[in-house]
Amino acid sequence: MIDSHQGLPHEAADSITKPFARFLKIEAAAGGLLLAAVMLALGLANSPWQEGFLRFWETPIGLTFGSLDFTRSLRHWINDGLMTLFFFVLSLELKRELVLGELSYVSAHGTV
């Protein structure tokens, strides 16, 4: 089914990604959430609970199957997850620009 607003086919993943995308479009909400997380992390890292906070980030999490070990620190999993999310959002934005945006056509002079 084609969504008349965007010109792209409606996918099952839209039910998951649309609320997330709506939240990200509210720049003040996303910025406020980021600022709150940074302030909390800075406060904990410079507080008497510093050792526990740093130990928490180094908590090993993962799976082990015989000789295969997929255990990494919590910090490692979060860093990899956020990097994956970043490139996912970046690729979605690039696809949108190539399909519907300013990158969807080439002008007669060879510039976009």
Backbone torsions as a table, in degrees:
resi	resn	phi	psi	omega
1	MET	NA	133.9	-179.0
2	ILE	-93.1	129.3	176.1
3	ASP	-80.3	118.5	-174.9
4	SER	-66.1	-21.8	-178.7
5	HIS	-76.9	-32.6	-173.4
6	GLN	-113.8	-22.2	-178.5
7	GLY	80.7	7.5	179.5
8	LEU	-109.0	152.9	178.2
9	PRO	-65.1	145.7	177.6
10	HIS	-80.0	127.2	-178.9
11	GLU	-113.8	158.3	176.9
12	ALA	-63.3	-31.1	-179.8
13	ALA	-66.9	-18.4	179.7
14	ASP	-60.6	-32.0	-179.7
15	SER	-65.7	-23.8	177.6
16	ILE	-92.3	-43.0	-172.9
17	THR	-79.9	-28.4	-177.1
18	LYS	-62.7	-47.2	177.7
19	PRO	-62.0	-37.8	178.0
20	PHE	-64.6	-43.9	179.5
21	ALA	-65.4	-38.4	177.9
22	ARG	-60.9	-42.8	178.8
23	PHE	-63.5	-42.6	-178.9
24	LEU	-67.5	-25.9	178.4
25	LYS	-71.8	-23.2	176.0
26	ILE	-83.2	89.0	-172.7
27	GLU	-60.4	-34.8	-179.6
28	ALA	-65.9	-39.0	179.9
29	ALA	-67.7	-45.3	-179.9
30	ALA	-65.6	-42.6	178.3
31	GLY	-65.0	-40.2	177.9
32	GLY	-64.3	-41.5	178.0
33	LEU	-63.9	-42.7	178.3
34	LEU	-64.6	-43.9	178.9
35	LEU	-62.2	-42.5	179.1
36	ALA	-63.7	-41.5	179.3
37	ALA	-65.3	-41.2	179.1
38	VAL	-65.0	-44.1	-179.8
39	MET	-64.0	-41.1	178.1
40	LEU	-63.5	-45.9	-179.9
41	ALA	-64.4	-43.0	178.1
42	LEU	-64.2	-40.9	178.3
43	GLY	-62.8	-45.8	179.9
44	LEU	-68.1	-38.7	-178.7
45	ALA	-67.9	-22.3	-179.0
46	ASN	-112.9	23.7	-178.2
47	SER	-112.4	175.2	175.0
48	PRO	-62.9	-17.3	179.3
49	TRP	-89.4	15.3	-175.7
50	GLN	-56.4	-46.0	-177.1
51	GLU	-63.2	-43.7	178.5
52	GLY	-65.4	-38.7	178.7
53	PHE	-63.1	-45.3	180.0
54	LEU	-69.5	-36.1	175.6
55	ARG	-64.8	-36.3	178.4
56	PHE	-58.7	-42.7	-179.4
57	TRP	-68.6	-23.5	-179.9
58	GLU	-96.1	9.0	177.7
59	THR	-61.8	124.2	179.3
60	PRO	-74.9	132.5	179.4
61	ILE	-135.9	136.6	177.9
62	GLY	162.2	-165.1	-178.5
63	LEU	-127.6	148.5	175.5
64	THR	-129.4	125.8	176.8
65	PHE	-121.2	96.9	-178.5
66	GLY	61.0	-117.4	-179.4
67	SER	-87.5	-8.8	178.2
68	LEU	-85.4	127.1	-178.3
69	ASP	-124.3	115.6	178.4
70	PHE	-109.2	40.6	-177.9
71	THR	-99.1	127.1	177.0
72	ARG	-136.9	169.3	177.7
73	SER	-73.9	157.7	177.4
74	LEU	-57.4	-39.7	177.9
75	ARG	-58.8	-42.6	179.7
76	HIS	-62.7	-47.6	-179.6
77	TRP	-62.0	-42.1	-179.1
78	ILE	-68.0	-44.2	178.7
79	ASN	-59.5	-45.7	179.1
80	ASP	-65.6	-39.9	179.5
81	GLY	-65.1	-43.6	179.9
82	LEU	-68.4	-35.2	177.0
83	MET	-66.2	-40.5	176.7
84	THR	-62.4	-45.0	178.8
85	LEU	-62.0	-41.9	179.4
86	PHE	-58.7	-50.4	-178.5
87	PHE	-69.5	-29.6	174.8
88	PHE	-63.4	-49.1	179.6
89	VAL	-64.5	-40.9	178.0
90	LEU	-60.0	-44.2	-180.0
91	SER	-67.8	-35.8	176.4
92	LEU	-63.9	-41.7	178.5
93	GLU	-65.5	-41.6	178.7
94	LEU	-63.7	-43.8	178.8
95	LYS	-61.1	-43.4	180.0
96	ARG	-60.8	-43.2	179.6
97	GLU	-66.9	-36.8	179.4
98	LEU	-71.0	-33.7	-177.1
99	VAL	-87.0	-45.7	-172.1
100	LEU	-120.6	-18.4	-170.7
101	GLY	-92.8	-154.8	-175.9
102	GLU	-68.7	-17.5	179.8
103	LEU	-92.7	9.1	-175.3
104	SER	-86.7	-4.2	179.0
105	TYR	-143.3	157.3	176.7
106	VAL	-116.1	131.8	-179.0
107	SER	-76.3	171.1	-177.4
108	ALA	-67.3	-22.6	-177.2
109	HIS	-92.4	7.3	176.9
110	GLY	83.0	4.9	176.9
111	THR	-108.9	157.6	-178.5
112	VAL	-92.2	NA	NA
